Amino acid sequence: MTVRLTRRAAVIGLLSSSASIALAGAPTQSPRPTERPALWPPAPRPVTRPEVEDLIANARLGGTTGFVIADAQTGEVIERGSAHVPLPPASVTKTLTSVYGLEALGPHYQFRTTLRAEGTITDGVLDGTLILAGGGDPTLVTDDLAAMAEQLAATGLREVNGGFEVWNGALPYINEIDPDQLDHLGYNPAVSGLNLNFNRVYFEWARTAGDYRVSLDARSELYRPEVHMARMRVVDRDLPVYTYDADGLVDDWTVARRALGNDGSRWLPVRQPALYAGDVFRSFANSHGITLPAPTKRSRAPRGATLVTHSREPLTSVVRDCLKYSTNLTAEAIGLTASARLAGEVEDQHRSAQHMCDWIAQRTGARIAAEDHSGLGSDSKVSAAQMVKFLTAEGVEAQLRPLLKSIPLKDENGRPMETPIKIAAKTGTLNFVSTLAGYIHTETGRELAFAIFSANLGERMAAEGSLDDVPAGAVGWNHRAKALQQVLLKRWGRY
């Protein structure tokens, strides 16, 4: 048998032999110790890094934080914690919808809104019906309708002897994205095939002598036409601050007088977006001398000649803005349109979201449970592990990463840091839910994919009965969650 003698074993053996000899004949006086040269340089003292569990505990979020950091090309997991716990993804859902829409519709797809004429036009007079037909465009704004009215006048049309109809059947009508949200939240509007101003109306108030002057308009960059299909009344009560009722063809709002203060404004959701768009277009048509009756809803798809077409920019640009500004209506419209293309007619956003989840599972292998396309509903559940599986699937990063927003690392004073670490990601926020997922270019040049999902569902459930937009404790919790994200990103950025 051959015995391999290592350097360490040899040295230990020599030292042991010397010790035995010395003890055999001990001196009567202890020799003065002398410094001996080191046999090799001492090992460096280990540098300890805080455990991730300690970082999460220090954030004082309660609930659960699930996270995964992995190689973006291979999917190999580098670090993870509570990685398989399904949690609400919030607006990180929009990354799923974006890839779904881009692949189902193509990056050059364009939403279109048209003006059609059913009947005959003679000497500038339409003997028939003018139809404003939506194609699902979620980004149509007041200025676009003004341009369409101008183009209609340029065709020579001066008069309409029949009706004026609006058609929203390109997408299913959805009264509100998440029925569990408060009525007055502007980010939870209706969805339809004909939308305007992200289906929001601008409510403004100012105190006058003993009362309030209120107005509702459809303002955009150039215009602010008055709206007739929505009204607001100031009433004497404490709570709720707002109430909503669909009064026939009118969105009927009330607001508590004590909540208004001196003056202010906010966006309110629109529940009848097709009539809203028709109302605004009618005002612009009238300004060009084309008198139209009040709009009525049309149930069947329009026919007849197309007089004016408004085309949105290619879908890639729409997706980029959706991810940047996190517009819920845009995500729902993209997802619904993609499902209609792949699966035919869909009933609502829940059925469409299931089509999307099935598609994602087949396309990437990731298992997602989404109830909508925007992440507004808190019943959606995704684990950090499945999110990273999606992000690292073949072809996903190439499509998604250029469209994601840059997330700066910040110093202890909250100022952006100068660093070679580059992060492109999507944020998500609900009350007591904070999420972040995307990609990191590290100091060493590695490309990583990550997901951080934090949720205190107990606190969220307890706050559901609150009539406040933001319940007590939610703002501080969200700040702590975002601070934890920064700590983790700095940690991973050094890999």
Disulfide bonds with the S-S distance in Angstrom:
none
